[in-house]
C-alpha cells in the first residue's frame, strides 16, 4: 500500500523557509547546528553544541524537533526563556512553516505545580499552622488576594491556564494564598476539583503534544528522582545547559529547620490522638539545641549530638505519619499535615544517614527568621544523570558557553558523559561508528558566532593592579574603575563578586563622577534598573550574580563590562569545597576541576554581556591580574570569546574614549 502522506521536508529547507518568513537571514552556524541536532535525534547519540550569542540557537533545535517523528522535550533553566519560546518563538515558527509539514505541530508548556493556581485552596481556604482556615488579611494585601482569587475563578470559567506568569501583579506572599506545592496537593484522586485543576490540565495538554517545553528542575524530578512529571519521551533538548548541573543539584537539595518541625507538630496535633505530635515538638527542641552547638558550614562528620537529634526527629515524624487515621479521604487539612510530616521524616532520615554521597551543612539565617538550619545536597550528580537521563534518553545540550578551557570535557563529565566516549569526528555520521557496549557516545560541536570578537571587543586585564584581597576593593581598584568609567562616559556594566564590592564601587563613582548616573543592584527591582540603564547611555549599573547571567542590553548602552575579580567560589562554600576535596582524593586536581571550572563558566557568561549584536563594540575589563600571571590563567582565557587582548590601560582608555565620542556624535545627529 502506497502512503499518501507528504514526505517530511529536509531540516535545512524548513529552516530556510522559517528564517525567511520571520524576516531573518541565513546564518551558517544555525544551519550547521540544525543539521547536527537532527542527526543526533535520528542516530540516538548525545550532542553538546555551543552556539554563540546571535546564532539563533532556538530555531537551531526547534526546527529539527518539529520534524522529528517522536515527542521532544525542551528544558530551559529560566522561566524567561521558557516564556520566550512559548509566547514568541514557537508560535512564530509554527505559523512560518504552516502547510510544509504533514500536520500542524502541537506544543505545550509544563511547569512545577506551584506555578499554577490551586482551585481547592481558593475555594476551600488556606489552613494555618493549627489547621484552622486563615481569614483574608486586611489592607492592600487582602485586596491583592481578593483580586487574585477573582482572576483564578475567571481562568477556570474561560478554560485559562491558571499560570502565575499570566496573573495580575502580586507578591510571592500573595501567590502562596492561591497555590500549593507538591506536598500540600491532595492529588488527582482525592481533590474534588481535579477535573478543573490547572496543573492537571497542563499535564493533559502535554500528553497530547509533540513538543513539550519545561524546565531543568522538573526534568530532574522526572528523570532522576523517578517521579513521573512529564509524558513519555525519548529525546530532550536542554537549553541553557551550562546551568543544568546546578539546577539538578538544587532540585536534589533538602532543608530541615526547627520552625518547620514545630509547624509540622502543630498541624499534626489536630489529627493524631496520641502523644506523637508532642514527641515531634520535643524532638524539634533537641534539634534546636544541637544546631546551636554547630558552627555554620559543612559538617563532616555529623557531631554526635546533632546525629542523635536527627534520629529523634526522624523517629517522631515517622510515628506521627503512622498515627494519622487511615480514612482521611478528602480532608485537605489532614492530608497536608500528613504530607508535612512525611517531608520532615524524609529529610531527617537522609541527613541522619550520613551518606558519603551527601554533603550536610549548617546554613546561617537571622534568629528573627527562624535561626540557622540544615541543608543536604548530593556531592555529585553526574552518576545519577548518567544512569537515569543519559542512559535512557537522547540528549542534546546547548548553550553559548559549553567549552570551558577550550573543550567540552568539563561540561560533559559533569552530566555523566566520559571524555573517552566522545566521537572525535565532527563531520557527517559514519555508519560503522559503533560504540562499545555500555558506553554513551557523544559529539561536541562549536558552531561559532556571527560576531567578530577580534574586531568588536577588547579584553583588558589590569596586570599592574595588586591581586584582589579578602577585604574588598583596594583603592587602586577603585581608581581604575573610576578612570575606565570616565573614559567610557558611563555606558558601564559592573559585575562584582559581592554586594559590598558593588556598593563600594558605586559610591566611589558617584562621588568622583557626579555628572554620570550610577545605579547599584538592590536600589530597585532589576527590570527597573535595566530600564534606567538603557534609557540614558551616561549610566553605570553595578551588581552581582543575577547581572552576570541575566541582562541583555545591546547597543551603546553597554560599551564597558568591568569584572572586579576572577569569580572563584568562596573557600567556605560547603558543597564546592566538598567537591574539590573529593576530586583531590580521586586523583584529580580539585582546584581545576571544581573552582577553576566554576570561575571559567561565570567569566564566560559575564564577558558575554558585552557583545550582543554585530554592531556592538566595547571592552571587557578584568581587574584581576591573575588572569595573566597565574598558571590557571590560560585555562580561564580559553573559556572566553576570542577578543583582542591587552594589559595596557592607556590603549584601553583611548579606545573607550573613541567609542564614547562616536556614540555621542551619533546621538546628537538624531
FIVO-767230 format. One record per residue (C-alpha): residue in three letters; x, y, z. Coordinates in steps of 0.02 Angstrom, whole numbers, plus 32768, in hexadecimal, padded with zeros to 4 digits. Last residue first. Example, Ala and Ser with C-alpha at 12.3 -4.5 7.8 and 13.67 -1.06 7.14 Angstrom:
BEGIN
SER82AC7FCB8165/ALA82677F1F8186/
END
This chain:
BEGIN
UNK83C98C26831A/UNK846E8C7882ED/UNK84978C9483A5/UNK84868BDA83C8/UNK84FF8BAF833D/UNK857D8C2A8381/UNK85678BE58432/UNK85828B3383F5/UNK861E8B648393/UNK86658BBF8429/UNK86428B2D849E/UNK86948AB18428/UNK872D8B218411/UNK873E8B3A84CD/UNK872F8A8084ED/UNK87BC8A5E8471/UNK88288AE584C0/UNK88098A9D856D/UNK883489EE8532/UNK88D98A1D84E1/UNK89098A80857D/UNK88E289ED85EF/UNK895C89788594/UNK893B88C285C3/UNK88F688928518/UNK888C880C84C6/UNK882888098424/UNK878E87A1844B/UNK877D86E88425/UNK86E386CA8494/UNK8716868A8540/UNK873585D68579/UNK87E885D58537/UNK880A866985A9/UNK87DD86008642/UNK884E856F8612/UNK88DC85E985E8/UNK88CA863B8692/UNK88E2859786F1/UNK899C85B586FD/UNK898186618749/UNK89C5870386FF/UNK8948872E8676/UNK889D870B86C4/UNK88F68722876B/UNK88FB87DC8747/UNK884787F28785/UNK87F58894874B/UNK87A1884586B4/UNK876C88C68634/UNK86FB888A85A6/UNK86FF89138524/UNK8688894D849D/UNK8635894383F4/UNK8585890B83C3/UNK854E890C830D/UNK854A884F82F3/UNK84D5883F8389/UNK84E2880C8441/UNK8599882F8465/UNK85B48866851A/UNK854B87F28589/UNK85AF875C854B/UNK8640878D85BA/UNK85D587638651/UNK85A086BA860D/UNK8651868A85DC/UNK869486C58684/UNK860A866486DD/UNK863585C38682/UNK86F085D7869A/UNK86DA85F88755/UNK867885568770/UNK86F884F6870A/UNK87868543876E/UNK873685158814/UNK86FC846487EA/UNK876D84058771/UNK8800847C8781/UNK8802848B883E/UNK87DA83D5885A/UNK8868839687ED/UNK883C82E087D3/UNK887E824B8834/UNK87D78214887E/UNK880382668925/UNK8824830A88CC/UNK877A82FF8877/UNK872682DB891E/UNK87788373896C/UNK873F83E188DC/UNK868D839D88EB/UNK868B83BE89A7/UNK86CC846F898C/UNK86458490890B/UNK85BA844B897A/UNK85E884A28A1B/UNK8619854C89D1/UNK869F85828A4F/UNK872385A589CB/UNK86A58611896E/UNK869085DC88B9/UNK870C8629883F/UNK86C986C187E2/UNK876C8709879D/UNK876887BC87DD/UNK8719886787C1/UNK86C78847871A/UNK86A688E886B9/UNK863E88E38619/UNK8650897D85AC/UNK85EE89AD8511/UNK8540898D8559/UNK84B48A04852B/UNK85088A1E8482/UNK84AC89898438/UNK846F88E78484/UNK843088D58537/UNK840B88218567/UNK841988038623/UNK8401875D867D/UNK84AA8708868B/UNK8527877886E3/UNK849B87EF8717/UNK844B876B8788/UNK84F6874C87D6/UNK852387F88817/UNK850388AF87F2/UNK853C895587AC/UNK84DE89B68726/UNK85328A4F86DD/UNK84D68AD6867B/UNK85048B5485F5/UNK84A48AEB8576/UNK83FD8B2385C1/UNK83628ABB8599/UNK83B88A12859B/UNK83FA8A1C864E/UNK83558A64868C/UNK82F689D18642/UNK837589548687/UNK8361899D8735/UNK82A3898F8726/UNK82AD88DB86EB/UNK832888B3877A/UNK82B788F58805/UNK82F989928858/UNK838D89C988C4/UNK83BF891388DA/UNK843B8911884A/UNK849889B68840/UNK84788A4587C7/UNK84F08AD18797/UNK84B88B65872D/UNK854B8BCC86EE/UNK856E8C848714/UNK859E8C5487C6/UNK863D8BFD878E/UNK86A88BFA882D/UNK86218BE188AF/UNK85AA8B788847/UNK863C8B0E8808/UNK86798AEA88B9/UNK85C88AC388F6/UNK85AC8A498868/UNK865389F38888/UNK862A89DA8940/UNK857A899C8917/UNK85BB891C889B/UNK864488E18912/UNK85C788CE89A1/UNK854E886B8932/UNK85D887EF890D/UNK863B87AA8879/UNK8617883F880C/UNK85DA885B875B/UNK85DC89128726/UNK857A893D8689/UNK85B989E28643/UNK85738A5B85C1/UNK85B38AEA862D/UNK86248B6685D2/UNK86908AD38598/UNK872F8B2E85CB/UNK86E18B608671/UNK86A88AAD8691/UNK87598A6E8671/UNK87AB8AF086E1/UNK872C8AD5876D/UNK87438A198768/UNK88008A29876B/UNK87FB8A9E8801/UNK87888A23885C/UNK880189958839/UNK889689F88879/UNK88308A288914/UNK881E89708940/UNK877889188921/UNK873E889D89A5/UNK8796885F8A40/UNK87BD87B289FB/UNK884187F58984/UNK8843880F88C9/UNK88EE87F58877/UNK894C889B8869/UNK892C890187CA/UNK89AC890E873D/UNK8963887A86DE/UNK88BD88D186C1/UNK887E88528642/UNK882788A485AE/UNK87C788368535/UNK879B88A2849E/UNK870088858436/UNK86B9889E8387/UNK87508879831A/UNK878F87D78369/UNK86DE87AE83A0/UNK869F87A282EE/UNK85EB87748318/UNK858486F582B5/UNK85B886738336/UNK860685C7832D/UNK85AF85238309/UNK861284CA8392/UNK85E88411838C/UNK86078389840C/UNK85CF82D983E7/UNK8593824E8458/UNK859781918465/UNK855981498508/UNK85BC80AC8530/UNK8575800C8577/UNK85977FA584DB/UNK861E7FF1846E/UNK85E6807B83F9/UNK85C6804D8343/UNK860D80C882C5/UNK85F3805E8227/UNK856A80D081E7/UNK85D4816E81E6/UNK857082088215/UNK85A382A681BA/UNK8633830A8203/UNK8661832382B9/UNK86D5828D82BF/UNK871082838374/UNK8681821583AF/UNK86878233846B/UNK8680819B84DA/UNK872F81B88523/UNK86F782638562/UNK8674820A85CD/UNK85C0824685D1/UNK856D8254867C/UNK852C8307867E/UNK85C6835286D1/UNK863C82EE8662/UNK85F0833A85C6/UNK85FE83EB860C/UNK86B683D68638/UNK86E083788597/UNK869683F3851B/UNK8739844784E9/UNK879884EC84ED/UNK87AA850685A8/UNK86EE84FF85B5/UNK868C84DB8517/UNK85D384DC8543/UNK85B185978545/UNK853485D584C2/UNK84C4854484F3/UNK8488849D84B2/UNK847083ED84F3/UNK841E836B8484/UNK83EC82CB84DF/UNK83AB8227849A/UNK835981DB8532/UNK836F814485A5/UNK842A813585C3/UNK844281F185C8/UNK83B1820E863F/UNK83A7818C86C9/UNK8453813B86D2/UNK84BE81C9868E/UNK845E824E86EE/UNK846781E5878D/UNK852481D5877A/UNK8541828B8747/UNK84E582D087DE/UNK857582E48858/UNK858283078913/UNK84C48303891D/UNK8477838B898A/UNK844483998A41/UNK841584398A9B/UNK83F9845C8B53/UNK83B684FB8BA3/UNK83F285968BFF/UNK837086088C4E/UNK82B686138C2E/UNK82A486BA8BD5/UNK82BD87248C72/UNK835486B68C9B/UNK83A886F28BFC/UNK83DD86688B86/UNK847F86068B70/UNK8489855F8B18/UNK84CA84C78B76/UNK851084428B03/UNK84F683928AC3/UNK854A834E8A26/UNK850782AB89DE/UNK855682198981/UNK85B781E18A1A/UNK850E81C48A6A/UNK84F882088B1B/UNK845481AA8B34/UNK8418822F8BAE/UNK840882AE8B22/UNK839F823D8AB3/UNK833082058B42/UNK831482B78B7B/UNK82E382EA8ACA/UNK826A825B8AAE/UNK821A82688B59/UNK81FF83248B49/UNK81B1830A8A9D/UNK813E82808ADE/UNK810782F28B6C/UNK80DF837E8AF2/UNK807B83078A85/UNK801982CC8B1D/UNK7FEA837F8B43/UNK7FB783988A8D/UNK7F4783008A8D/UNK7EF983328B33/UNK7ED183E28AF6/UNK7E8F83A38A4F/UNK7E1683248A99/UNK7DE682CC89F7/UNK7E07821E8A3B/UNK7E4D82248AEC/UNK7E1E816B8AFA/UNK7EBD811B8B3D/UNK7EC4818C8BD5/UNK7F6F81DE8BEF/UNK7FDB81878C71/UNK8054813B8BF2/UNK808881E88BB6/UNK80A382218C69/UNK810D81888C90/UNK817B81AB8BF8/UNK818E82618C2D/UNK81C1822C8CDD/UNK823F81AE8C9B/UNK8291822A8C23/UNK829082B98CA0/UNK82E3824B8D25/UNK836182098CA7/UNK838982BC8C74/UNK83A782E88D2B/UNK841E82548D40/UNK848182888CA7/UNK8489833B8CE5/UNK84CC83078D8F/UNK8549828F8D3F/UNK859283168CCC/UNK857582E78C15/UNK861982BF8BBD/UNK863E832C8B60/UNK85C383B98B85/UNK85DB84428B04/UNK85C084F78B35/UNK8577855C8BC3/UNK85B985288C6F/UNK855584A08CC7/UNK851E84AE8D7E/UNK848385138D4F/UNK845384888CD6/UNK845284088D63/UNK83E684718DD7/UNK836884948D4E/UNK836283DB8D1D/UNK833B83AB8DD0/UNK82AF842B8DD0/UNK826C83E18D2D/UNK826F83348D7B/UNK81FF83778E06/UNK818583B98D83/UNK818583108D2B/UNK816082BA8DD0/UNK80D083338DEF/UNK808683068D44/UNK809A824B8D66/UNK804982518E13/UNK7FAB81F88DDA/UNK7F0C82308D82/UNK7F5282678CDC/UNK7EF582E48C6D/UNK7EF7838E8CC2/UNK7FA783798D09/UNK7FEE83568C5B/UNK7FE6840C8C28/UNK803A84448CC9/UNK80C583C38CB5/UNK80E183F58C00/UNK80F584AB8C32/UNK8172847A8CB9/UNK81D8840F8C3F/UNK81D8849B8BBE/UNK8208851C8C42/UNK829C84AB8C74/UNK82DF84A38BC3/UNK82FF84198B44/UNK833584368A91/UNK834483C889F7/UNK83AF83D5895A/UNK8387836288C6/UNK833283EA885F/UNK83C4845F8883/UNK844183DD8848/UNK83DD83C787A8/UNK83DB84838791/UNK8496849587AF/UNK84BE84058738/UNK844C844D86B0/UNK8484850386B1/UNK850284F48622/UNK8474849F85C5/UNK841A854485A5/UNK83B284D8852E/UNK839C841F8550/UNK834D83C584BC/UNK82FD832084EF/UNK82D882898483/UNK828081E784B3/UNK81DE82238502/UNK815481E18573/UNK80E9826A85C2/UNK814382D88642/UNK812D82D68700/UNK814A8220872D/UNK81B3822287CD/UNK825081BC87A8/UNK82C782308805/UNK8336823B876C/UNK82C3824586D6/UNK822682998719/UNK826E82FE87A9/UNK830383338740/UNK8295836586AC/UNK822883CA8721/UNK82C284258760/UNK830B844386B3/UNK826E84968671/UNK81DF846885FC/UNK81AB847D8546/UNK815483E684F9/UNK815083C6843D/UNK80E3834083ED/UNK804F8366845D/UNK7FC082F88499/UNK800882CC8545/UNK804383808557/UNK7F9083BB854E/UNK7F60833D85D5/UNK7FF283748643/UNK7FB884288632/UNK7F0883F3865E/UNK7F48839E86FA/UNK7FA2843D8730/UNK7F0984A9870D/UNK7E9584368770/UNK7DE384368729/UNK7DCA837A872D/UNK7E2E836E87CE/UNK7DBA83E4882A/UNK7D7D836888AD/UNK7E33833B88D3/UNK7E4C8288890B/UNK7E808226886E/UNK7ED782B88819/UNK7F4982DB88AB/UNK7F278339894D/UNK7FB583B4892A/UNK800F83F589C4/UNK80AD838E89A8/UNK80BE83C288F2/UNK80AC847B8914/UNK800784D7891F/UNK7FC0857588D3/UNK7F41860088F6/UNK7F80864B899B/UNK80348623896B/UNK802086A188DD/UNK8004872B895D/UNK80A7870989B7/UNK810886FF8914/UNK80C787AB88E5/UNK804287DA8866/UNK8020882A87BD/UNK7F8E87D78765/UNK7FAA8723872D/UNK7FF186EF8683/UNK809A86B386C4/UNK8046865B8757/UNK7FF185E086E5/UNK7F3685C286F8/UNK7F33857D8646/UNK7E8C85C78613/UNK7DF3855D85EC/UNK7D8385F885F4/UNK7D2685CB8695/UNK7DC1858D86EF/UNK7E27862586BB/UNK7D9D869886FA/UNK7D9F863A879F/UNK7E5B865287AD/UNK7E4E870C8781/UNK7DCE8724880C/UNK7E4586CD8884/UNK7ED28741884D/UNK7E6987DC8868/UNK7E34879F8915/UNK7EE9877A8942/UNK7F2188258907/UNK7E978878896D/UNK7ECD88188A07/UNK7F7F885489F0/UNK7F42890689DA/UNK7EED89078A83/UNK7EB388738AE9/UNK7EEB87BF8ADA/UNK7E6487448AA4/UNK7E3C86CD8B32/UNK7EA5862F8B3F/UNK7E4B858A8B53/UNK7E7C852A8BEE/UNK7EFD84A08BDE/UNK7F6884D48C71/UNK7FF285188C00/UNK7F7385738B93/UNK7F0085218B15/UNK7ED9857E8A72/UNK7E2885858A30/UNK7DAE850E89D9/UNK7D93856B8936/UNK7E3D85B98916/UNK7EA0852B8962/UNK7E3C84A88904/UNK7E4A850A8862/UNK7F08850A886A/UNK7F60858C87FE/UNK7FEE85498795/UNK80A9856B87A9/UNK80A88508884D/UNK808A846887E8/UNK812E84728788/UNK812384A386D3/UNK80EA8455862E/UNK80D784B8858D/UNK807F846D84F7/UNK809C844F843E/UNK8040840A83A7/UNK808C840882F9/UNK801884238264/UNK800E838781F9/UNK806D83438163/UNK80E683D68172/UNK80FC846380F3/UNK804B84A58106/UNK807485188198/UNK8130852E81A1/UNK812E85E781D1/UNK809585D88241/UNK80E5854C82A5/UNK818685B182B2/UNK812E864E82EF/UNK80CB85EA836F/UNK816D859383A8/UNK81DA862E83BB/UNK816386AA840D/UNK80F48674849E/UNK813385C384BA/UNK81EB85DD8497/UNK81F7868884E7/UNK8199864D8582/UNK820F85BA8598/UNK82A18630857F/UNK826286A1860B/UNK822F860E8679/UNK82E785E28684/UNK834D85448677/UNK82FC84FE85DA/UNK82C0844F85AD/UNK8280842184FF/UNK8228837884F5/UNK82138322844C/UNK818882A9841E/UNK81AB8236838C/UNK81AD825082CF/UNK823782D582D2/UNK820A83618258/UNK81CB83D982DE/UNK826383B5834C/UNK82D983D482BA/UNK828D848482A8/UNK829084A78363/UNK834A847E8377/UNK839D84FF8308/UNK8304856E8315/UNK8331858A83CC/UNK83EB859383A0/UNK83DB86368342/UNK8496864F832D/UNK849386FD837D/UNK84E886C7841E/UNK855A863583FC/UNK851C858583DD/UNK857884FC843B/UNK853184528410/UNK853E83BA8480/UNK84EE8325842A/UNK84B9827A8468/UNK84A281F283E9/UNK83F881A883BF/UNK841B81A18303/UNK837D81FF82CF/UNK83818280835B/UNK843C829C834B/UNK842C82B5828F/UNK83A2833582A5/UNK840A83928326/UNK84A0839282B0/UNK843783D3821F/UNK83ED845E828A/UNK8498848E82CF/UNK84EB849C8225/UNK845A850581E4/UNK84648577827C/UNK85208589826B/UNK851185B781B3/UNK8496864281D7/UNK84098660815C/UNK83B18705816F/UNK8319873681D3/UNK826E877881A2/UNK820B86F281FC/UNK81CC86A7815A/UNK827D86A08115/UNK82C1864C81B1/UNK823385CE81B1/UNK824885A280FA/UNK8304858D8110/UNK82E9852081A9/UNK826E84B2814A/UNK82E9849E80BB/UNK837A8472812E/UNK830F83F78191/UNK82DB839C80F4/UNK821F839180DC/UNK81BE82FA811E/UNK8168829E8090/UNK80AF82C18073/UNK803F823480AA/UNK7FED81CE801F/UNK8046812F8052/UNK804A80A77FCD/UNK800080008000/
END
